[in-house]
Amino acid sequence: MRPLNFLLFLICFLFTGLLSAGNLVKGTVFLDKNENGFLDAGEPGIENICVSNGKEVVQTNAHGKWELPVRKNEAFFIIKPSNFTVPLNSHSIPKHFFLPEDKDLNAPVNFPLSGSSEEDTFSVLFFGDTQARGLREVNFILHDVVEECMKTGALLGVSLGDIVADDPALFAEVSQGIGQIGIPWYNIFGNHDHDRDESCNENKDKTFRKFFGPSTYAFEYGQVAFIGLNNIFFNPDGKYQAHLTETHLEFVENYLSFVPENKLVVLMMHVPLVRTENREKLFEILQDRKYTFSISGHVHEQINVFVDEEMGWKGDAPHHHLINATVCGSWWCGLTDETGIPHATMNDGAPNGYSIITFDGNKYSIRFKAARRPADYQMNIYLPDELTPNELDTTKVLVNVFAGSSRSQVKMCLGKDGPWTSMKQVKTIDPECLRMHRLSPVLDTGIKGQALEDIFGYKMDYPSLSTHMWEAPVPGNLKEGTHVITVKTTDIFNQTWTAHRIFRVRPAK
């Protein structure tokens, strides 16, 4: 952090400061037998449950009792343990927290839990950047993604930040819609989810906290410990950077002291881990753990990063970080389809969508799902519809494997009996994404005074160099006629997908 920004932050911190050091809050974590949310006679306390104020973490005693100091602008929250559930509000948001400003802190703060039998194998939906600008785009989220997720069988869901586009007033509409899926839904704070009228970083998530609870928190399910991190730090000038504060790092370290080494630790954040300041300290906390994984959004691309020693990772094996696909694609840009929803292709040429991650004990596997497309739509193959014999030697087959990584295997064959040929991974722009981008500035509506956005939607960013492209030369000596190329890819989770491209070889003119 720059010295001037740090000084301004310090002044702001001291101003908002901690409440007096002896101000403790006490409460009980109890088994809510009648599920009314209140501690009634005969309802026992539960021991060894983690409770936090966003920094310190304590475990309840044999009677379910706990106490913690008050920290201004920080919620008190329970870390949901495996085989228990916390209440949900009407939008399926977990009610695992109390805000100091909403509670008489002289009275006990009690957390209800209900018993639940949780399997070690379960699936979680992960949405990157839904990023709605107005109710029109809230409807895009619901019709493009949410409606199909109502039958996935996932048991939990997480939005990875940028839930809205600088308008926290839309939290209600977005969460009400996503809540129709009917599963507990957790949320991560993103740089577009902040309160613009708040100058101090500690208050930037004020509206977020009201709707979703603390912006740094944790919960457990099965053999997995999920940690949600607010890695957005706003300077007094309104600009932000990806940064983990010392308080966030202390919370992670304090909480993990209670988490067995054989559990999988999943870190969830908005800006990718590899772009986050102070990540080296986080790596030190995690370095002795064998089972870790992290996930983010923000980039509007889908990238599998294997964080190694050169990137500062301290563990024996590289740490897998997924930059998740975004629901909004490239900010809901592009021509609309017959339903009025933009194609919203991401900057790397992959379609907008989300991830379904299946956890099995302390292992996991990831499947990308393109919005409103079949489950096996996992790649685009680029090859001209027609080629002449003299073009065969200079033409290459190009494939965008949407969730591909440096550890993917990609092969192709010609026809039904042709040999399989390994394809070479390349960094290049997706040609279809580039074509769609070029449509935007040249489209002329022909109507005076009509803005381009009225027809095309928001202008797309220039496409990025995609990290999941493969190429190979077209097989030579092909006869005239119709042919098919099949591409097969196998990912790091041993999931295999295939696709086909039909083309013709015609006589030279």
Disulfide bonds with the S-S distance in Angstrom:
Cys12-Cys200 1.61
